[in-house]
Amino acid sequence: MHILVVEDEHKTADYLSKGLSESGYRVEVGRDGYEAWYLIEECEFDLIILDVMLPGLDGWQLLKRIRRRSQVPVLFLTARDAVEYRVKGLELGADDYLIKPFSFVELLARVRTLRRRGPVREAEYFRVADLEMDVLRRRVTRQGERIGLTNKEFALLELFLDREGEVLSRTYIASRVWQMNFDSDTNVVEVAVRRLRAKVDDAYTPKLIHTERGMGYVLEARA
């Protein structure tokens, strides 16, 4: 998912860029309205996170231009908390409106919600090597043998399969599966991955879940 953050306050822009990147998203930053519009014309984005008070084009003007061009989801993230501003943003075509200061966990939840509203359908079936997952029937097999998983193990495996071949950080996994900020003193991700491996990997060849030291985990069939 490719996200454009339009934010002129450098500390907030850097915080958003770092947090969203660590959560697995590809992020570009526009520091003012005109720079953001240039990026929008040059790139295709899946979501735009937009401040109201910007140099050059303000958020209202930029949103009007965006809506003449596309229906990409737009989330206003601004300190303008009066009801009339929220109403104005939604009437101009924004999909959501979040007030600063904000919780990053809530921001991620809203990003996920807007992504689900998009035209992309969630996958219903995955297969990698001899590992198969039927999402709708909540059925996982390997070499034709049924594997019983807990709800969190199923969600973790579905995430790995959906992002096959991509290295997923512990921060991203924690935010997607447990909807929480990652605490470096918590080993919940490592424990969950170890238990999942015991069920889907230990008794089978080839191994599919791999550790990338200092980076995270990846699911893929390797020669």
N, C-alpha and C positions, 0 to 999 in steps of 0.2 A: 504494500500500500504506500503510495507516494503522497506525502503531505506537504503543503506549503504553509509555513508559519509567517504571518505578516505582523511584525511587532517592532516598534522603533526603540523600545527600552532594551538596551543591550543585555543586561543581566537576565531579564525575563526571557528574551529570545534565546539566549544561550542555554538557560535552564530547560526550556521546552525542547530545544533541538537535541540536547543531550538525553533527556528522559525519553523522548519518543524514539530516538535512534536506538537506545538500549532496549526498548520494548519491541524492536524488530521492524520499525517503520523507516522508510527512506524519506529524509527531511530536507527541504530547501527553506531558506529564510529570506524574506524581503523586508528591508529596514524602513522603507517608506512606500507610499501608494504607487508611485511611478515604477519603482524597482519591482514591486510585486506584480504590476500589470505586465511589465516586460517578461517576467518569468512565466506568467499565465499564458502569454501569447507564444512562448517558446516551448513550453512543456505541457504534458497532460498530467493533471493532479487528480487524485481520488478524493481529497478532502482539503479544504482551506480553513485554517484557524486565523481569525481576523480581528485585529484591534479596531476601535472606532477612531481614536485620536491619533492621526498619522500625519507626518509631513507630506506636502504635495497633495495627492488625492487622499481624502479622509476615508474611513471605512464605509460610510454610506455611499459615497460616490463610486468607490471601487466595487461595492456589491452591485450597484446598478449596471456597471460595465460587465461584470461577471455574468449577471443574469441575461444580458443581451447575447451573450456568447454561449453559455452552457448552463446545465442544471447540476453542476458539481456541488456536493454538500458543502455548506458553509457554516462554521461554528463561530459566533462572535465570542471573543474573550476580552472583557473590558471592565474597567472600573465604573463605567456609567451604569449605575444600578437603578435609576428611576424607572418606574413602570412605563412611562411614555417612550423611553429609549428602547426598552425591550419590545414594546409593541411596534415601534418604528422599524426595528431590525427585522422582526418576523414578517411585517407587511411588505418590506422590500425584498423578501425572499430568502432570509436566513433560515437555516434548518434548526438551529439551537442557539442558546444565549447563556453564557456562563459568566458569573461575576467574579472579578478579582477582589481580594485574594481568594485563591481556589485550592482545592485539594487535587493533587496530581492523580490520585486513584480515581476520583470522580471524573476528571478530564479523560482518562483512559476509557472509563466505562462509556462516556458519551461518544468518544471516537468509535468504539466498537459498535455501539448502537447505530450510529450513522452509517457505518460500513455495512451493517446488516440490512439497512433500508435500501441500499443500492441494488443495481440489477444483477449483481453476481450471486448465483445460487451457491449455497453451501454444498460441498461434495457429499454424496450419499454413500459412496463406496470407494474403498482404497485397496490397492494391492501393491506390495513391494516384495520381490522374490516370492517366497511361498507364504508370506504373511498377508492375510486378508481381513478387512474390517467392513462389515455392513452396518452403517451408522444407524439407519432407521430401525433395524431389528436388534441393534446393540449386540452384535455377534462378532467375535474375533476368533479366527482359526489360524493355525500354522501347520503346514503339511496335512491339512484336512482335520486336524485335532482341535476340538473346541477349547478355548482358553477363557477361564473365568477371571474377570477383572472387577475391582471396585469402581465406583463412579469416578473418583479422582484418577485412578489408573487409566480408565477408558478415556477421560478427557485429555490426559497427558499423551497417550498414544495417538489419539486423533490429531492433536496439535503437531506431533512429530510427523505424522503421515501427511497432513495438510501442507507442511513446510519441508517436505522431503528434500534432502540434499543441502538444506540451509543450516548453518550453525546457529543455534538458539541460545542466547545468554540465560543465565539463571534469573536475572532480573525480568526478562521477557516471559519466561516460563511461569514465574511466580505471579506476575500480573495477569496472565491469561488464564491460568488454571485455578489459582487461589484468590484472584482479584485483590492483591495486597501489595503494598510497597515492599520491596525486597530488603530484608534485614540481614546483613552479612554474618550475624551471629546465629542465624537460623539455618539449619541444614535440611529443611523440609524438602527442597528440590532434590538434593543428593539422595535422601532416603527413598523418595518416591521413584526416582530413576532406578535405583538399585533393586527395588521390589518389582518394578516393571520388567527389568532385564531378567530377573529370576524366572519370570513367567513366560516371556516371549523369546528369550535369547539363549538362556543357559543350556537348554537341552537340544538346541538346534544349530545347524550350520546352513548358510553363513550367519555370522553375527551381524545385526542390523543397527543397534544403538551404540554409537561411538562417542568417547569423550575427547574433546579438543581442549587440551590443557590451557588454562587461563582464559578460555573463550566460552565454553559451554558444551552443548551436546548436539549431535546430528544423527538423524536416521537415514541410512542409505545402504544399499547393497554394494559391497566392495569386492573386487576380485581377490 
